[in-house]
Amino acid sequence: MDKLLFDKLVTDALSKKNIFGAVLYVESGDNSISMLKGAGNLRADQPYFIASVTKIYVTAVLLKLRSENRIHLQDNILQYLSDDILHELHVFKGKDYSREITIHHLMANTSGIPDYFSSEAVKDLTAGNDQSWGFERAITYAKQKKPKFAPGKRVQYSDTNYQLLGKIIEVITKKDIHTVFKEYVFEELKLEDTYLYENVNDDRPAPINYKDRKIYLPNYMASIGPEGGIVSTAKDSMIFLKAFMNGHFFPKEYLNELYDWKLLFGPGLFFYGVGIANQPISIKELKNGLIGHWGQTGAFAFYHPKTDLYFTGTTNQFYGQSVAAKMMLKMIKHVDR
């Protein structure tokens, strides 16, 4: 793709409503294509909150632990979590399923455990009411909500699942999630600009935009470690994405087991596998879309197998995924024509 056309593609994103900045990094598997561009109020090397893209970092750690025979995806979570955590964690139609949930259920969002990140929580945070949502609060809230199905029967996106997975990782490794991410991923890949956000006075990440205004949520972002707390850049995210998709952390054949796609209708229309998402780009090829993950901040990290293209970046807008998707789709169409 011509560099001028690529630059225009990223710059044109700023013409969309409430998109004040955009970063897009595109690389092909063989590195014959490698283009990075920042526009608007975002530099190409700008650190940003990757939000739920963090979940594939959790997946990488879990699969590495599996490759070391320290965990199995079908393990019951009662092997790792205390009774006080499990107590009435999942009660559906009078039956307590809390001790029947597996790690696989959590990763695949098929546990049935309610999402603490509800419409009420979203409304509060987007209104600028910054607050901490750590593990204990998230679990307490989830227990107060009614599950909609028994484990394994349906799929429902739930950030609570990844709070639990983070706790399980800490129990297995006997290290806090900050140290685990640092040792297993950041230092392993020499990611110089990637870290878990913990210091509420840290103003390095770009402020998140919600519609036409900036929202500052340091307390919230510092409290959601394993489900959305990583800060990174497009360049570092690309290094991680390529490592993940090419079997750096675990045997590459594990990837096929992750591609057990189930359709989700929220927080967007996409398929979810086991610790990874699939964003359709064509009705004709529903399950052959972009493989990776979205972040609520407009962040993204995706691989498109058909064209062998990798995409990372952000629109840094709470509802900026559609603009990001269009940028990626235009690149795919250009390369695939």
Buried (B, 14 or more C-beta within 10 A) or exposed (E): BEEEEBBEBBBBBBEBEBBBBBBBBBBBBEEEBEBBBBBBBBBBEBBBBBBBBBBBBBBBBBBBBBBEEEBEBEBBBBEBBEEEBBEEBBBBEEEEBBBBBBBBBBBBBBBBBBBBBBEEBBEBBBEEEBEBBBBEBBBEBBBEEEBEBBBBEEBBBBBBBBBBBBBBBBEBBEBBBBEBBBEBBBEBBEBEBBBBBBEBEBEEBBBBBBEEEEBEBBBBBBBBBBBBBBBBBBBBBBBBBBBBBEBBBBEEEBBEBBEBBBEBEEBBEBBBBBBBBBBBBEEEEEEBBBBBBBBBBBBBBBBBEEBBBBBBBBBBBBBBBEBBBBBBBBBBEBBEE
